[in-house]
Amino acid sequence: VHRDGEPLAVTVDAWLDREIFTSTLAAEQKGWDWFALQLADDRELMVYRLRRVDGSTDFALGTLVSSDGATSPLPAEAWTLTPGDTWKSPDTGSEYPVTWKLAIPGEAIELELRAVMPDQENVSPRTGIHYWEGVVDVRAGGKSVGRGFVELTGYGEGSRPPV
């Protein structure tokens, strides 16, 4: 990176998103909710669920990565994700959750997730397909304990690519 023509060293943390099933949802599936969280205690957490047309969960899975890199699978029954406040897009009319409670009782984890800003909707100018993808603050007991990245698909009409 250069600033005012001079090189500037930077250090960053980042996510690598390898999407493998955008257009392969089953006919009864509407979309997914995917969360990648980096916690202040050097643990990382990823959970996702595929939603049915009626809003119920069709499939869910997660992974907890400890600070030493060891991974623990989190089957659907190991965690709960409860949406809270919503934001309605002025562009598409779609309503997305922008706060959540994530609980993993077996790991003594209870987190509050809140979008850094509600309007993080992406709308394709070519197809109109839209989804919500953005940054969240991770809190526990009212204190910031991490940050994360969230992707929400299948909210509102026209939000699902043709299968």
DSSP file with accessible surface (Angstrom, degrees, kcal/mol):
  #  RESIDUE AA STRUCTURE BP1 BP2  ACC     N-H-->O    O-->H-N    N-H-->O    O-->H-N    TCO  KAPPA ALPHA  PHI   PSI    X-CA   Y-CA   Z-CA
    1    1 A V              0   0  112      0, 0.0     7,-3.3     0, 0.0     2,-0.4   0.000 360.0 360.0 360.0 141.2    0.0    0.0    0.0
    2    2 A H  E     -A    7   0A 133      5,-0.3     2,-0.4     3,-0.0     3,-0.0  -0.947 360.0-171.0-120.4 139.4    1.2    3.5   -0.8
    3    3 A R  E >  S-A    6   0A 164      3,-2.7     3,-2.0    -2,-0.4     0, 0.0  -0.996  80.2 -11.8-127.5 125.7    0.2    6.7    0.9
    4    4 A D  T 3  S-     0   0  157     -2,-0.4    -1,-0.1     1,-0.3     0, 0.0   0.874 130.4 -55.7  52.4  37.7    1.4   10.0   -0.7
    5    5 A G  T 3  S+     0   0   61      1,-0.2    -1,-0.3    -3,-0.0    -3,-0.0   0.441 116.7 111.2  80.3  -1.9    3.7    8.0   -2.9
    6    6 A E  E <  S-A    3   0A 136     -3,-2.0    -3,-2.7     1,-0.0    -1,-0.2  -0.863  73.5-110.7-107.7 139.6    5.5    6.3    0.0
    7    7 A P  E     -A    2   0A  96      0, 0.0     2,-0.4     0, 0.0    -5,-0.3  -0.406  31.6-164.2 -66.1 141.9    5.1    2.6    0.8
    8    8 A L        -     0   0   70     -7,-3.3     2,-0.3    -2,-0.1    -2,-0.0  -0.989  13.5-136.3-131.5 119.8    3.2    1.8    4.0
    9    9 A A        -     0   0  101     -2,-0.4     2,-0.3     2,-0.0    -7,-0.0  -0.578  27.8-176.3 -74.9 136.6    3.3   -1.6    5.7
   10   10 A V        -     0   0   85     -2,-0.3     2,-0.4     2,-0.0    -2,-0.0  -0.959  17.9-155.4-132.8 152.6   -0.1   -2.9    6.8
   11   11 A T        +     0   0  142     -2,-0.3     2,-0.3     2,-0.0    -2,-0.0  -0.997  23.4 171.1-126.0 133.3   -1.2   -5.9    8.7
   12   12 A V        -     0   0  113     -2,-0.4     2,-0.4     2,-0.0    -2,-0.0  -0.936  30.3-137.2-139.2 159.4   -4.8   -7.3    8.3
   13   13 A D        +     0   0  109     -2,-0.3     2,-0.3     2,-0.0    -2,-0.0  -0.904  34.8 175.8-108.1 147.6   -7.0  -10.2    9.2
   14   14 A A        -     0   0   76     -2,-0.4     2,-0.4     2,-0.0    -2,-0.0  -0.955  27.1-125.6-148.5 165.1   -9.3  -11.4    6.4
   15   15 A W        -     0   0   84     -2,-0.3     2,-0.6     2,-0.0    21,-0.0  -0.886  13.5-147.4-110.0 146.9  -11.8  -14.1    5.5
   16   16 A L        -     0   0  139     -2,-0.4     2,-0.7     2,-0.0    -2,-0.0  -0.969  14.9-163.1-112.8 117.1  -11.6  -16.3    2.5
   17   17 A D        -     0   0   62     -2,-0.6     2,-0.7     2,-0.0    -2,-0.0  -0.897   9.4-177.8-105.4 112.3  -15.1  -17.1    1.1
   18   18 A R        -     0   0  196     -2,-0.7     2,-0.5     2,-0.0    -2,-0.0  -0.876  12.1-162.9-109.6  97.8  -15.2  -20.1   -1.2
   19   19 A E        +     0   0   81     -2,-0.7    -2,-0.0     1,-0.1     3,-0.0  -0.692  19.3 165.5 -86.6 127.0  -18.8  -20.4   -2.3
   20   20 A I        +     0   0  146     -2,-0.5    -1,-0.1     1,-0.1     3,-0.1   0.494  66.4  38.7-120.7  -6.3  -19.6  -23.7   -3.8
   21   21 A F    >   +     0   0   54      1,-0.1     3,-1.4     2,-0.1     4,-0.1   0.085  59.5 132.4-139.3  35.2  -23.4  -24.0   -4.0
   22   22 A T  T 3  S+     0   0   51      1,-0.3     3,-0.3     2,-0.1    -1,-0.1   0.895  89.4  27.1 -52.3 -46.2  -24.9  -20.7   -5.0
   23   23 A S  T 3  S+     0   0   65      1,-0.2    -1,-0.3    -3,-0.1    -2,-0.1   0.228 104.2  80.9-106.3  16.4  -27.2  -22.3   -7.7
   24   24 A T    <   +     0   0   98     -3,-1.4    -1,-0.2   139,-0.1    -2,-0.1   0.091  53.6 135.3-113.0  25.8  -27.6  -25.8   -6.3
   25   25 A L        -     0   0    5     -3,-0.3     2,-0.0    -4,-0.1    -3,-0.0  -0.458  60.3-110.3 -66.7 145.7  -30.3  -25.2   -3.7
   26   26 A A    >   -     0   0   36     -2,-0.1     3,-2.0     1,-0.1    -1,-0.1  -0.321  32.6-102.2 -70.6 161.3  -33.0  -27.9   -3.8
   27   27 A A  T 3  S+     0   0   86      1,-0.3    -1,-0.1    25,-0.0    -2,-0.1   0.832 122.9  50.3 -56.8 -34.1  -36.4  -26.9   -5.0
   28   28 A E  T 3  S+     0   0  103     24,-0.1    25,-1.9    25,-0.0     2,-0.4   0.487  94.6  91.1 -85.5  -1.8  -37.8  -26.7   -1.4
   29   29 A Q  E <   -B   52   0B  18     -3,-2.0    23,-0.3    23,-0.3     3,-0.1  -0.803  50.1-175.0 -98.3 137.4  -34.9  -24.5   -0.2
   30   30 A K  E     -     0   0B  50     21,-3.1     2,-0.3    -2,-0.4    22,-0.2   0.766  56.3 -59.5 -97.9 -36.5  -35.1  -20.8   -0.3
   31   31 A G  E     -B   51   0B   0     20,-1.2    20,-3.3   123,-0.1     2,-0.3  -0.973  50.6 -94.0 177.1-165.5  -31.6  -19.6    0.8
   32   32 A W  E     -B   50   0B  11     -2,-0.3   121,-2.6    18,-0.3     2,-0.4  -0.948   6.4-144.7-141.4 160.1  -29.0  -19.7    3.5
   33   33 A D  E     -BC  49 152B   0     16,-2.1    16,-1.9    -2,-0.3     2,-0.4  -0.997  27.0-176.6-121.6 119.4  -27.7  -17.8    6.5
   34   34 A W  E     -BC  48 151B  43    117,-2.6   117,-2.3    -2,-0.4     2,-0.4  -0.978   5.3-172.7-126.6 131.9  -23.9  -18.1    6.9
   35   35 A F  E     -BC  47 150B   0     12,-3.0    12,-2.0    -2,-0.4     2,-0.5  -0.988   9.2-176.8-128.9 128.0  -21.8  -16.7    9.7
   36   36 A A  E     -BC  46 149B   9    113,-2.6   113,-2.6    -2,-0.4     2,-0.4  -0.986  18.5-175.4-123.2 116.2  -18.0  -16.5   10.0
   37   37 A L  E     -BC  45 148B   3      8,-3.6     8,-2.5    -2,-0.5     2,-0.5  -0.928  20.9-159.1-120.9 138.5  -16.8  -15.1   13.3
   38   38 A Q  E     -BC  44 147B  27    109,-3.3   109,-2.2    -2,-0.4     2,-0.2  -0.973  21.7-152.6-112.7 118.1  -13.4  -14.2   14.7
   39   39 A L  E >   - C   0 146B  15      4,-2.9     3,-1.7    -2,-0.5   107,-0.3  -0.607  22.5-120.9 -95.1 152.4  -13.5  -14.0   18.5
   40   40 A A  T 3  S+     0   0   78    105,-3.2   106,-0.1     1,-0.3    -1,-0.1   0.726 111.0  64.2 -63.6 -22.0  -11.1  -11.9   20.7
   41   41 A D  T 3  S-     0   0   78    104,-0.4    -1,-0.3     2,-0.1    26,-0.2   0.217 122.7-103.3 -87.7  17.5   -9.9  -15.0   22.5
   42   42 A D  S <  S+     0   0  125     -3,-1.7     2,-0.3     1,-0.3    -2,-0.2   0.571  82.7 127.4  72.6  13.2   -8.4  -16.3   19.1
   43   43 A R        -     0   0   62     25,-0.1    -4,-2.9    24,-0.1     2,-0.3  -0.661  45.3-151.4 -91.1 156.4  -11.2  -18.8   18.5
   44   44 A E  E     -BD  38  65B  95     21,-2.3    21,-3.4    -2,-0.3     2,-0.4  -0.955   8.2-165.4-127.5 150.4  -13.1  -18.8   15.2
   45   45 A L  E     -BD  37  64B   4     -8,-2.5    -8,-3.6    -2,-0.3     2,-0.4  -0.999   8.1-178.0-140.9 132.1  -16.6  -19.9   14.6
   46   46 A M  E     +BD  36  63B  50     17,-2.4    17,-2.8    -2,-0.4     2,-0.3  -0.999  11.0 165.6-131.2 128.4  -18.5  -20.7   11.4
   47   47 A V  E     +BD  35  62B   1    -12,-2.0   -12,-3.0    -2,-0.4     2,-0.3  -0.988   4.3 172.5-136.2 148.4  -22.2  -21.7   11.3
   48   48 A Y  E     -BD  34  61B  45     13,-2.4    13,-2.2    -2,-0.3     2,-0.3  -0.990  10.7-166.2-150.2 156.8  -24.7  -21.9    8.5
   49   49 A R  E     -BD  33  60B  30    -16,-1.9   -16,-2.1    -2,-0.3     2,-0.5  -0.996  17.8-137.2-142.3 143.3  -28.1  -23.1    7.8
   50   50 A L  E     -BD  32  59B  20      9,-3.1     8,-3.4    -2,-0.3     9,-1.2  -0.879  27.8-144.2 -95.9 129.9  -30.1  -23.8    4.7
   51   51 A R  E     -BD  31  57B  15    -20,-3.3   -21,-3.1    -2,-0.5   -20,-1.2  -0.792   3.1-134.4-101.8 141.6  -33.7  -22.5    4.9
   52   52 A R  E >   -B   29   0B  88      4,-3.3     3,-2.1    -2,-0.4   -23,-0.3  -0.352  37.0 -97.7 -78.5 169.1  -36.8  -24.0    3.5
   53   53 A V  T 3  S+     0   0   98    -25,-1.9   -24,-0.1     1,-0.3    -1,-0.1   0.855 126.2  55.5 -57.0 -34.7  -39.4  -21.9    1.6
   54   54 A D  T 3  S-     0   0  123    -26,-0.2    -1,-0.3     1,-0.1     3,-0.1   0.462 121.7-107.0 -81.1   1.6  -41.5  -21.8    4.8
   55   55 A G  S <  S+     0   0   46     -3,-2.1    -2,-0.1     1,-0.3    -1,-0.1   0.279  78.9 127.3  94.2 -12.0  -38.5  -20.3    6.8
   56   56 A S        -     0   0   40      1,-0.1    -4,-3.3    -5,-0.1     2,-0.5  -0.307  69.2 -94.8 -75.6 164.3  -37.7  -23.5    8.8
   57   57 A T  E     +D   51   0B  57     -6,-0.2    -6,-0.2     1,-0.2     3,-0.1  -0.668  35.8 178.9 -83.9 126.9  -34.1  -25.0    8.8
   58   58 A D  E    S-     0   0B  49     -8,-3.4     2,-0.3    -2,-0.5    -7,-0.2   0.807  72.9  -3.4 -91.7 -38.9  -33.5  -27.7    6.3
   59   59 A F  E     -D   50   0B  96     -9,-1.2    -9,-3.1     2,-0.0    -1,-0.4  -0.979  65.1-179.6-154.8 143.9  -29.9  -28.4    7.1
   60   60 A A  E     +D   49   0B  11     -2,-0.3    16,-0.8   -11,-0.3     2,-0.3  -0.996   6.9 160.4-148.9 148.7  -27.4  -26.8    9.5
   61   61 A L  E     -DE  48  75B  65    -13,-2.2   -13,-2.4    -2,-0.3     2,-0.3  -0.977   7.6-179.6-160.0 160.6  -23.7  -27.3   10.4
   62   62 A G  E     -DE  47  74B   1     12,-0.9    12,-2.9    -2,-0.3     2,-0.3  -0.969  15.6-143.0-157.3 172.9  -20.9  -25.4   12.0
   63   63 A T  E     -DE  46  73B  44    -17,-2.8   -17,-2.4    -2,-0.3     2,-0.5  -0.989   5.6-156.9-144.9 133.9  -17.3  -25.6   13.1
   64   64 A L  E     -DE  45  72B   7      8,-2.6     8,-2.5    -2,-0.3     2,-0.6  -0.956  10.6-160.4-109.3 127.3  -15.5  -24.2   16.1
   65   65 A V  E     -DE  44  71B  37    -21,-3.4   -21,-2.3    -2,-0.5     6,-0.2  -0.945  12.6-142.6-109.8 120.5  -11.7  -23.6   15.7
   66   66 A S    >   -     0   0   36      4,-3.0     3,-2.2    -2,-0.6   -24,-0.1  -0.245  32.0 -97.7 -75.4 170.1   -9.8  -23.3   19.0
   67   67 A S  T 3  S+     0   0   86      1,-0.3    -1,-0.1   -26,-0.2   -24,-0.1   0.756 125.5  54.2 -63.8 -20.6   -6.9  -20.9   19.5
   68   68 A D  T 3  S-     0   0  128      2,-0.1    -1,-0.3     1,-0.0   -25,-0.1   0.394 122.8-104.0 -93.5   4.4   -4.5  -23.8   18.8
   69   69 A G  S <  S+     0   0   48     -3,-2.2     2,-0.1     1,-0.3    -2,-0.1   0.360  72.8 142.4  93.9  -5.1   -6.2  -24.6   15.4
   70   70 A A        -     0   0   52     -5,-0.1    -4,-3.0     1,-0.0     2,-0.4  -0.467  40.6-142.1 -69.4 140.6   -8.0  -27.7   16.6
   71   71 A T  E     -E   65   0B  95     -6,-0.2    -6,-0.2    -2,-0.1    -1,-0.0  -0.827  15.3-167.8-109.6 144.9  -11.5  -28.0   15.0
   72   72 A S  E     -E   64   0B  50     -8,-2.5    -8,-2.6    -2,-0.4     2,-0.1  -0.993  22.4-129.4-127.9 123.7  -14.7  -29.2   16.5
   73   73 A P  E     -E   63   0B  99      0, 0.0   -10,-0.3     0, 0.0   -12,-0.0  -0.427  14.1-153.7 -69.8 147.2  -17.8  -30.0   14.4
   74   74 A L  E     -E   62   0B   6    -12,-2.9   -12,-0.9    -2,-0.1     5,-0.1  -0.855  10.7-158.1-123.2  93.9  -21.0  -28.4   15.5
   75   75 A P  E >   -E   61   0B  49      0, 0.0     3,-2.4     0, 0.0     4,-0.4  -0.218  37.8 -94.8 -66.1 165.1  -24.0  -30.4   14.3
   76   76 A A  G >  S+     0   0   43    -16,-0.8     3,-1.2     1,-0.3   -15,-0.1   0.838 124.3  56.0 -51.0 -38.8  -27.4  -28.6   14.0
   77   77 A E  G 3  S+     0   0  163      1,-0.2    -1,-0.3   -17,-0.1   -16,-0.0   0.617  95.6  68.2 -75.1  -7.0  -28.5  -29.8   17.5
   78   78 A A  G <  S+     0   0   30     -3,-2.4    28,-0.5    26,-0.1     2,-0.3   0.609 105.6  30.6 -86.7 -10.7  -25.4  -28.2   19.1
   79   79 A W    <   -     0   0   16     -3,-1.2     2,-0.4    -4,-0.4    25,-0.2  -0.969  59.1-150.8-148.9 157.4  -26.4  -24.6   18.4
   80   80 A T  E     -F  103   0B  79     23,-2.4    23,-2.5    -2,-0.3     2,-0.5  -0.986   5.0-164.1-129.9 144.6  -29.3  -22.2   18.0
   81   81 A L  E     -F  102   0B  12     -2,-0.4    21,-0.2    21,-0.2    -2,-0.0  -0.988   8.8-173.1-128.8 118.1  -29.5  -19.0   15.9
   82   82 A T  E     -F  101   0B  79     19,-2.8    19,-2.2    -2,-0.5     2,-0.1  -0.951  15.7-141.1-118.4 114.6  -32.3  -16.7   16.7
   83   83 A P  E     +F  100   0B  62      0, 0.0    17,-0.3     0, 0.0     3,-0.1  -0.403  25.1 171.7 -70.0 153.3  -32.9  -13.6   14.4
   84   84 A G        +     0   0   42     15,-3.0    16,-0.1     1,-0.5    17,-0.0   0.177  47.8  22.7-124.3-114.2  -33.9  -10.4   16.1
   85   85 A D        -     0   0   91     12,-0.1    13,-3.1    13,-0.1    14,-1.1  -0.168  68.0-151.2 -60.8 151.9  -34.2   -6.9   14.6
   86   86 A T  E     -K   97   0C  73     11,-0.3     2,-0.4    12,-0.2    -1,-0.1  -0.825   8.9-148.5-123.5 164.1  -34.8   -6.5   10.8
   87   87 A W  E     -K   96   0C  43      9,-2.5     9,-2.8    -2,-0.3     2,-0.5  -0.996  12.7-144.7-130.6 134.9  -34.0   -4.0    8.1
   88   88 A K  E     -K   95   0C 135     -2,-0.4     7,-0.2     7,-0.2     6,-0.1  -0.900  19.3-127.1-104.9 125.7  -36.1   -3.4    5.0
   89   89 A S     >  -     0   0    2      5,-3.0     4,-1.7    -2,-0.5    30,-0.0  -0.495   7.3-155.3 -70.8 127.7  -34.3   -2.6    1.8
   90   90 A P  T  4 S+     0   0  105      0, 0.0    -1,-0.2     0, 0.0    -2,-0.0   0.724  95.2  50.9 -72.4 -17.6  -35.6    0.6    0.1
   91   91 A D  T  4 S+     0   0  124      3,-0.1    -2,-0.0     1,-0.1    -3,-0.0   0.878 128.9  11.7 -85.7 -42.1  -34.3   -0.9   -3.2
   92   92 A T  T  4 S-     0   0   45      2,-0.2    65,-0.2    64,-0.0     3,-0.1   0.559  88.6-125.7-114.1 -14.6  -35.8   -4.4   -3.2
   93   93 A G     <  +     0   0   40     -4,-1.7     2,-0.1     1,-0.3    63,-0.1   0.451  61.7 144.1  78.3   0.3  -38.4   -4.3   -0.4
   94   94 A S        -     0   0    3     61,-0.1    -5,-3.0    -6,-0.1     2,-0.5  -0.462  43.7-141.6 -74.0 144.8  -36.6   -7.4    1.1
   95   95 A E  E     -K   88   0C 101     -7,-0.2    -7,-0.2    -2,-0.1    61,-0.1  -0.941  20.7-175.0-112.5 123.6  -36.5   -7.7    4.8
   96   96 A Y  E     -K   87   0C   1     -9,-2.8    -9,-2.5    -2,-0.5     2,-0.1  -0.918  28.8-114.7-116.6 142.9  -33.3   -9.1    6.4
   97   97 A P  E     +K   86   0C   8      0, 0.0   -11,-0.3     0, 0.0   -12,-0.1  -0.501  29.1 179.2 -69.0 142.4  -32.4   -9.9   10.0
   98   98 A V        +     0   0   10    -13,-3.1    17,-2.8     1,-0.2     2,-0.3   0.333  64.7  47.9-128.1   2.3  -29.6   -7.6   11.2
   99   99 A T  E     + G   0 114B  14    -14,-1.1   -15,-3.0    15,-0.2     2,-0.3  -0.984  64.3 173.0-137.1 150.3  -29.3   -8.9   14.8
  100  100 A W  E     -FG  83 113B   4     13,-2.1    13,-2.8    -2,-0.3     2,-0.5  -0.985  27.8-136.6-149.0 158.1  -29.1  -12.4   16.1
  101  101 A K  E     -FG  82 112B 139    -19,-2.2   -19,-2.8    -2,-0.3     2,-0.5  -0.988  21.9-167.8-115.8 126.3  -28.5  -14.5   19.2
  102  102 A L  E     -FG  81 111B   1      9,-2.5     9,-3.2    -2,-0.5     2,-0.4  -0.973   6.4-176.8-117.2 121.6  -26.2  -17.4   18.7
  103  103 A A  E     +FG  80 110B  22    -23,-2.5   -23,-2.4    -2,-0.5     7,-0.2  -0.974  18.2 177.1-123.2 133.7  -26.0  -20.0   21.5
  104  104 A I  E > > - G   0 109B   1      5,-2.9     5,-1.9    -2,-0.4     3,-1.7  -0.799  10.3-176.1-128.7  83.7  -23.7  -23.1   21.7
  105  105 A P  G > 5S+     0   0  101      0, 0.0     3,-1.7     0, 0.0    -1,-0.1   0.867  78.4  58.5 -55.1 -39.9  -24.6  -24.5   25.1
  106  106 A G  G 3 5S+     0   0   74    -28,-0.5   -27,-0.1     1,-0.3   -28,-0.0   0.701 113.8  39.4 -65.3 -17.6  -22.0  -27.3   25.0
  107  107 A E  G < 5S-     0   0   77     -3,-1.7    -1,-0.3   -29,-0.2     3,-0.1   0.268 111.2-118.7-110.7   6.6  -19.2  -24.7   24.6
  108  108 A A  T < 5 +     0   0   95     -3,-1.7     2,-0.5    -4,-0.3    -2,-0.1   0.875  64.1 148.9  54.6  41.5  -20.7  -22.2   27.0
  109  109 A I  E   < +G  104   0B   6     -5,-1.9    -5,-2.9     2,-0.0     2,-0.4  -0.927  20.1 166.4-110.6 124.4  -21.0  -19.6   24.2
  110  110 A E  E     +G  103   0B 158     -2,-0.5     2,-0.3    -7,-0.2    -7,-0.2  -0.928  16.7 177.1-134.8 110.8  -23.8  -17.1   24.1
  111  111 A L  E     -G  102   0B  12     -9,-3.2    -9,-2.5    -2,-0.4     2,-0.5  -0.879  25.6-150.1-120.7 148.8  -23.3  -14.3   21.5
  112  112 A E  E     -GH 101 139B  79     27,-3.2    27,-3.0    -2,-0.3     2,-0.4  -0.973  18.9-162.6-112.2 127.8  -25.2  -11.3   20.3
  113  113 A L  E     +GH 100 138B   3    -13,-2.8   -13,-2.1    -2,-0.5     2,-0.4  -0.935   9.9 178.8-114.5 134.9  -24.5  -10.4   16.7
  114  114 A R  E     -GH  99 137B 131     23,-2.0    23,-3.1    -2,-0.4   -15,-0.2  -0.994  32.5-113.9-139.8 129.4  -25.3   -7.0   15.3
  115  115 A A  E     - H   0 136B  11    -17,-2.8    21,-0.3    -2,-0.4     4,-0.1  -0.348  20.3-135.4 -57.8 135.3  -24.8   -5.6   11.8
  116  116 A V  S    S+     0   0   97     19,-2.5    -1,-0.2     1,-0.3    20,-0.1   0.893  96.2   1.7 -61.1 -37.8  -22.2   -2.8   11.8
  117  117 A M  S    S-     0   0  106     18,-0.5    -1,-0.3     1,-0.1    18,-0.1  -0.975  73.9-134.9-146.0 137.9  -24.7   -1.0    9.5
  118  118 A P  S    S+     0   0   59      0, 0.0     2,-1.6     0, 0.0   -31,-0.1   0.889  89.4  74.8 -62.5 -39.9  -28.0   -2.4    8.4
  119  119 A D        +     0   0   74      1,-0.2    13,-0.0    -4,-0.1   -31,-0.0  -0.554  50.3 125.3 -82.8  87.2  -27.8   -1.5    4.7
  120  120 A Q        +     0   0   30     -2,-1.6    13,-2.3    14,-0.1     2,-0.3  -0.126  33.2 140.9-128.5  34.5  -25.3   -4.1    3.4
  121  121 A E  E     -I  132   0B  20     11,-0.2     2,-0.5     9,-0.0    11,-0.3  -0.586  39.6-150.8 -80.5 139.5  -27.5   -5.4    0.6
  122  122 A N  E     -I  131   0B  63      9,-3.4     9,-1.9    -2,-0.3     2,-0.5  -0.949  13.0-173.4-109.5 128.8  -25.9   -6.3   -2.7
  123  123 A V  E     -I  130   0B  62     -2,-0.5     7,-0.2     7,-0.2     6,-0.1  -0.986  23.1-130.0-126.2 124.2  -28.1   -6.0   -5.8
  124  124 A S     >  -     0   0   39      5,-2.6     4,-1.9    -2,-0.5    -2,-0.0  -0.575   8.9-153.3 -71.7 124.9  -26.9   -7.1   -9.2
  125  125 A P  T  4 S+     0   0  138      0, 0.0    -1,-0.2     0, 0.0     0, 0.0   0.767  94.5  45.9 -69.8 -19.5  -27.5   -4.3  -11.8
  126  126 A R  T  4 S+     0   0  216      3,-0.1    -2,-0.0     1,-0.1    -3,-0.0   0.906 130.5  14.1 -88.4 -45.8  -27.8   -7.0  -14.5
  127  127 A T  T  4 S-     0   0   66      2,-0.2     3,-0.1    31,-0.0    -1,-0.1   0.643  86.7-129.6-107.0 -20.7  -30.0   -9.6  -13.0
  128  128 A G     <  +     0   0   33     -4,-1.9     2,-0.1     1,-0.3     0, 0.0   0.383  55.5 148.4  82.4  -7.1  -31.6   -7.9   -9.9
  129  129 A I        -     0   0   43     -6,-0.1    -5,-2.6    30,-0.1     2,-0.3  -0.406  27.4-171.7 -60.7 136.7  -30.6  -10.9   -7.8
  130  130 A H  E     +I  123   0B   6     28,-0.4    24,-0.5    -7,-0.2     2,-0.3  -0.947  19.2 164.4-137.1 155.6  -29.9   -9.6   -4.3
  131  131 A Y  E     -I  122   0B  75     -9,-1.9    -9,-3.4    -2,-0.3     2,-0.5  -0.958  35.8-110.4-158.7 166.0  -28.6  -10.8   -1.0
  132  132 A W  E     +IJ 121 152B   0     20,-2.4    20,-3.3    -2,-0.3     2,-0.4  -0.920  38.6 164.8-108.4 128.6  -27.3   -9.3    2.3
  133  133 A E  E     + J   0 151B  42    -13,-2.3     2,-0.3    -2,-0.5    18,-0.2  -0.945  21.1 109.0-146.8 118.7  -23.5   -9.6    3.0
  134  134 A G  E     - J   0 150B   2     16,-2.2    16,-2.7    -2,-0.4     2,-0.3  -0.979  56.9 -58.1-171.6-172.8  -21.7   -7.7    5.6
  135  135 A V  E     - J   0 149B  60     -2,-0.3   -19,-2.5    14,-0.2   -18,-0.5  -0.592  38.4-168.4 -90.2 140.6  -19.8   -7.1    8.8
  136  136 A V  E     -HJ 115 148B   0     12,-2.3    12,-2.3   -21,-0.3     2,-0.4  -0.948  20.3-128.9-127.1 149.7  -21.2   -7.8   12.3
  137  137 A D  E     -HJ 114 147B  43    -23,-3.1   -23,-2.0    -2,-0.3     2,-0.5  -0.797  23.2-143.9 -90.5 137.0  -20.0   -6.9   15.7
  138  138 A V  E     +HJ 113 146B   0      8,-2.1     7,-3.2    -2,-0.4     8,-1.0  -0.923  25.0 176.9-107.2 124.2  -19.9   -9.9   18.1
  139  139 A R  E     -HJ 112 144B  80    -27,-3.0   -27,-3.2    -2,-0.5     2,-0.3  -0.911  18.1-174.9-128.7 154.5  -20.9   -9.1   21.7
  140  140 A A  E >  S- J   0 143B  32      3,-2.4     3,-1.9    -2,-0.3   -29,-0.1  -0.964  79.7  -4.0-146.1 128.2  -21.3  -11.1   24.9
  141  141 A G  T 3  S-     0   0   74     -2,-0.3     3,-0.1     1,-0.3   -30,-0.1   0.825 130.5 -57.1  59.6  30.0  -22.6   -9.6   28.2
  142  142 A G  T 3  S+     0   0   44      1,-0.2     2,-0.4   -30,-0.0    -1,-0.3   0.453 116.3 108.3  83.2  -0.5  -22.7   -6.2   26.5
  143  143 A K  E <  S- J   0 140B 155     -3,-1.9    -3,-2.4     2,-0.0     2,-0.3  -0.872  76.7-108.2-113.0 146.2  -19.0   -6.2   25.6
  144  144 A S  E     + J   0 139B  71     -2,-0.4    -5,-0.3    -5,-0.2     3,-0.1  -0.529  40.4 166.5 -69.4 127.3  -17.4   -6.5   22.2
  145  145 A V  E     -     0   0B  42     -7,-3.2  -105,-3.2    -2,-0.3  -104,-0.4   0.184  59.0 -35.6-127.7  13.4  -15.8  -10.0   21.9
  146  146 A G  E     -CJ  39 138B  14     -8,-1.0    -8,-2.1  -107,-0.3     2,-0.3  -0.983  54.5-105.8 161.1-170.6  -15.1  -10.2   18.2
  147  147 A R  E     -CJ  38 137B 104   -109,-2.2  -109,-3.3    -2,-0.3     2,-0.3  -0.946  29.0-177.9-146.0 165.8  -16.2   -9.5   14.7
  148  148 A G  E     -CJ  37 136B   0    -12,-2.3   -12,-2.3    -2,-0.3     2,-0.4  -0.946  24.6-121.5-159.2 177.1  -17.7  -11.4   11.9
  149  149 A F  E     -CJ  36 135B  43   -113,-2.6  -113,-2.6    -2,-0.3     2,-0.4  -0.991  26.4-167.0-131.4 135.7  -19.0  -11.6    8.4
  150  150 A V  E     -CJ  35 134B   0    -16,-2.7   -16,-2.2    -2,-0.4     2,-0.4  -0.962   9.5-166.7-129.2 142.0  -22.5  -12.7    7.4
  151  151 A E  E     -CJ  34 133B   7   -117,-2.3  -117,-2.6    -2,-0.4     2,-0.4  -0.998   8.1-175.9-128.7 127.6  -24.1  -13.7    4.2
  152  152 A L  E     +CJ  33 132B   0    -20,-3.3   -20,-2.4    -2,-0.4     2,-0.3  -0.990   7.0 174.2-124.1 124.2  -27.9  -14.0    3.9
  153  153 A T        +     0   0   14   -121,-2.6   -22,-0.1    -2,-0.4     7,-0.1  -0.880  52.9  42.8-125.1 160.8  -29.6  -15.2    0.7
  154  154 A G        +     0   0    4      5,-0.6     2,-0.6   -24,-0.5    -1,-0.1   0.693  69.5 136.2  82.7  20.8  -33.2  -16.0   -0.2
  155  155 A Y        -     0   0   35    -25,-0.2    -1,-0.3    -3,-0.2   -61,-0.1  -0.890  62.1  -4.4-102.1 122.0  -34.9  -13.0    1.4
  156  156 A G  S >  S-     0   0   28     -2,-0.6     3,-1.0   -61,-0.1     2,-0.1   0.010 100.2 -47.4  86.2 165.1  -37.6  -11.4   -0.7
  157  157 A E  T 3  S+     0   0  166      1,-0.2   -63,-0.1   -65,-0.2    -2,-0.1  -0.429 122.3  20.5 -70.1 143.6  -38.8  -11.9   -4.2
  158  158 A G  T 3  S+     0   0   51     -2,-0.1   -28,-0.4     2,-0.1    -1,-0.2   0.633  88.7 115.0  76.7  14.8  -36.2  -12.3   -7.0
  159  159 A S    <   +     0   0    3     -3,-1.0    -5,-0.6   -30,-0.2    -4,-0.2   0.474  56.3  76.2 -97.1  -1.5  -33.4  -13.2   -4.5
  160  160 A R  S    S-     0   0   63     -6,-0.1     3,-0.1    -7,-0.1    -2,-0.1  -0.935  77.8-128.3-115.8 127.4  -32.7  -16.7   -5.7
  161  161 A P        -     0   0   24      0, 0.0    -2,-0.1     0, 0.0    -3,-0.0  -0.330  44.3 -89.9 -63.6 150.4  -30.8  -17.5   -8.8
  162  162 A P              0   0  114      0, 0.0     0, 0.0     0, 0.0     0, 0.0  -0.380 360.0 360.0 -61.9 139.4  -32.7  -20.0  -11.1
  163  163 A V              0   0  115     -3,-0.1  -139,-0.1  -139,-0.1  -140,-0.0  -0.700 360.0 360.0 -90.5 360.0  -31.9  -23.6  -10.3
